[in-house]
Amino acid sequence: MRHGISSEKPVEERTRHVLSEVFAGYPLEKVGVRLWDDSLWPDDRHRSATLALKHPGALTRMFLPGTEVGLAEAYLRNDFDIEGDIDTAFEVGDFLLSRLDDWKKKLKLGGLLIRLPEGDGSSIMQRVPMSFTVA
């Protein structure tokens, strides 16, 4: 695939790829991500704050709405949590929200997110029949 995120790859691998896109340009010295299976991204090093994804569909629920409200709703639904230093958490939040302001980044991220599961475990790409052809 063009973006290197095939639906045949394990969901953890696809999630790590999306995380690389989401955090592109952000210094990762202070923040890391823990997936639902307790694996860590980008590496196993301890950081002052951790974004804890609660299930495979967490990133989709966080970012596919493409709004600050969508991100807040994902937090309130317990799709993710921020653990550790609150100041770092706010810095991360500001950065993540800034990613929602750029329409090109939003479009690219949306294309990656539709290949990840939603809350029910299936992805949008798996549920939507593709009945059109490209000439």
N, C-alpha and C positions, 0 to 999 in steps of 0.2 A: 504494500500500500504506500501511497505517497507520503503520509505522515509517519509511517513505521508503526502504526497501531492497528494490527489486524484483530478482528473479533475472535480469531482462533487462538490467539495468545491468552495465557492465563490472566484473569482479571487483575491480579496483583501486579503483573508486568505492565499491563495497560495503564493501571493507576499510577505507577511510577513514571511512566512516560508523560502522562497528563501533569503530574506534579512538576516534572522538569520544565514543562511549558508554563505552568502557572507561576512558578518561582523564578523563571528566567530573569536575570538581572537583579535578583535580590540576594544580598549576602547571607549565606546560611550558617554563619558562625554562631548565631544566637538561637536559631530555631530549627527544629527538625519535625518530622512527621512520623507518627506511629499508625500503621495500618491495623485493621480489625483483627488480623492474625498475629499481632504483636511484633511484626517485622518493622524495621526502622528505615526511614529514607531521609537524607541521602546516604547515610552511613550509620554505624552503631555508636558514634561518639555522643556523649551527653551534652545537651544544650540547655540554656536557661529557660526555654519555652518549647513545648511540644504541642503540635496540632494533632489531636487524636481522632482519627476517622473511625466511626463506630460500626460501619458496615460497608460492603462494596459499592453501594449506591450513594455514599456520602458526598463525593465530589460533584456528582450529577445534581443532587439536590441543593448543594451549596451554590453552584455557578450557572446551571442551565437557565434559571429564571433571568440571570443577567442583571440583577438589581441588588441594591443594599438590603431591601426588604426580604428578598429571596435568601440572602445570606443569613439574615437575622432569623428568619423562619426555620432555616435548617438547624441553626443553633438551638432554637426553642424546641424543635422536634427531637433533639438529642442525636442528630446525625453526626455531629462532631463536638469536640470540646477543646479548650485551650488549657493546658496544664503548665504551671510554673510561673515565671515572672510576668506580672500583669502589664508592665510597661512594654516589654517585648511583644506581648500579645497585642497591644494596641498598635504598635509599629507594624506588625504583620497584618493586622486588620486593615490599616490604612493602605498598605501596599496592595493587598488583595482587592480592596475596593477600587483602587486606581486602575487595576487590570480591567475592571468593568466599564471604564470610561472610554477606552480606545476601541472603536468599532471593528478595526481590523483584527486586533487581538481577541475581541469577543467572538468574532466569526470563526477564527481559527480554533479557539477553545471550544466553541459550540460543536464544531465538527468532530473534535476528539471526545467530547463528553457524551455524544449520542451513541458512542460505541461502548460506553461503560454501563453497568447495570443501574437501574433505578431502585426504588425501595423494594419492589417485588422480585428483584433478581434478574429480570430480563432487560435488555437494552431497547431503546427506541428503535434502533436499526433492526432488531429481531422481530419487533411487533408490527412495523410498518411494511406492508408489501410493496416491493419495488416493481411496478408494472410498466415503467416507461423505459424507452431505449434512447441512447444518445447517438445521433447520426455522425 
